[in-house]
Amino acid sequence: MLNQQLDPDRDIARAATLHASFYHSAEKFQEEKVRIFSSTWQVAGHARQARNPGDYFTFDLVGEPLVVVRGEDGYLRCFYNVCRHRAGNPASGCGSRKLFRCGYHGWTYRLDGALLVTPEFDGVQDFDPRDFGLVPVRLEEWFNLIFVNLDPEAPPLQECLGDLPAQAEKFPFRSMKFSERRSYDMKCNWKTYVDNYLEGYHLPSVHPALNRELNYNAYTVESYARHVRQWSPIRGAQPGDETPRRYPEAREDLTADYFWIFPNWMLNCYPDNVSLNIILPLEPERTLAIFEWYLPEENLGSEAARKSVNFSDEVQLEDMAICEIVQKNLHSRSYDHGRYSVKQERGVHAFHRMYRELMPGA
């Protein structure tokens, strides 16, 4: 069992991992939704989903129904997708609209959230339609990604991103086009998946094909205030090795960069494609991973594009399998805490420290 002298917030060489109960406790899961997911910037979507005036899409964030819409004035806005009359949905699905009309009683809103029509409401006293517009949610954009935050007092997005833009914008993600989207319903806690993502320690044993492409001995992990960067030089073809390589000619500037941003989204950046991962907690031991692939326009529909997606899918299925095994074993009476590899698990340690800042007592 854990030596009482081990302090989780100490230097990694003396620290312990999160207690196993935090990976399956229903009480902690509810607390995370309030303390973490309701107070951090969350990826809501991509600019392509609301490119033109009237374009909108709906989604849920920790149980809150939301709608993102581009107004007639060109501004992108987010609102709670809740009618101010009797809590129906003013919008559904996605598409393009000139107005939002609630399907329950017909209350109608402009795209800027203002209440426009209230059928059968004559005679109601002390009622001002200006007080009953859709409730706004903070929205900001970066790198063609749309972010929302339920906390009106949270720091601005750019402040939270820190050094990330300077590191990630060397990849031409902004000019890439959407290729494909896949979702993976996983039987594990969201932190189990994030822990796994944040270390290359398991590459040789879990991802043999990916390990052939990367230089494991040069695999580097860098932690920052609110994100972790992992990167590795890409290995070209080796003398005498006839195994096909995705990138046969290695160059000094040819790297694979993996960015994780607290608490639950990632950018996987390769020379010819970028994938966005959004990790959504559904239940204490159930998580949805959404992957979107973006490629240069000239590569859309090509054989190279298909191979890129299939390769990423293979890696994801390998991660999913090991995470589900770990999740099951986190219930074992033989396990309460673990220890960190000083060399390989600095990213996991950084995540746990960020987590503890918002989850006192973890």
Phi, psi and omega in degrees: 000170187295130172294126185297343180280351179280121180254120183303334183265004177284181173308147185306328182292342181240010187262159175242155180286175176299149177295145184304327183297335180291349181263358177213003180285125177294324180296314179294325179298315178295322179294322178298320181300324181277310188281329186253300190283342177267000184233001182244160178286124183247138176290119179265331182171195183243150183304333180299337183282344179216060188281322188246157177307131182097341179291138181211162170210152180247155178195168176249141175232114185041048176089352179268122177283128184230157174225134174250133183215144172263120185287171177298336178276002178089353181278143177267131182225158174232141178224155165295129182275061185224118178295139184281001179272289181225029170068031170283185179257115176294332182229157176214147178063226179210166180152217180221132182221157171263337178214159172252123179241121179293130182284358181274302182230007172087008174300136188236138184235147170286168181290345175270007176093350183291139177286128187248316186228134177228088184301145173057037183247014177297141176091353178286127184266157178053042181236120177242114181306332180295340179270359187234032173286169176298142183280124184282156175236142181298138180221137173218165182232148171204135173059033184069011175260145180256128181240146174229157179216125181284347182266111181292346182258002182293150177300157178300155182304311184300324178295322180287330181288332177059236183277358185302312181304318181296330182275319188274335188281004170287342176269138187279046183298324184300328182265354181284157182249149180298135180247309187199155178228133175225148179239145181232115179270111190248141178270067178203161175291150181300328180287330175300318180291316181296316177307313182296320181297328191273015175214144175265006182305325185269001183306308184299326186268327185261328185236070183300322181292317178294323181297329177292332183276334185253156177268092186301323182292341180252010181297126188238137177240128179234126179254143181231185186301318183223017175206167177231134174250126171245137179209157180211141169299147177270132182276129173277185179297135181262146178304128179083352179260113183267006179295126180300142178246147176291326180232086187301326183257104178282139174230163183299327183268005182269106183227160166253124182242131180240116181252124171248132181241128183301133002259346199208030174220155188219153168237122177256111190249116175245167181302331186241005178195158174228135174243139176259129176245131173239124184254111186251119177286123180258317180214170179307327181232036176212129186222141176255124174255121178254124178248132171234133180254137179233136183223162171304143186305324183290345181264353182300131178079003183275168176296324178297322178295316179299318180294323179298314181293317181295323178295315178296322179296320178299316179296317181297318179295324176294317178296318180301317182296314182290325180294323179289327174294313180300317181300317178298317185284343177294347176274351185296139177293348181275355187228128171234317176226164170236183176240162182260143166285121181301323183281321193251344190239034177293329178293318178296316178300318179297317178301314182295326177291319176298318180299316182293334178298327182259348182237078182305139180090358180288000000 
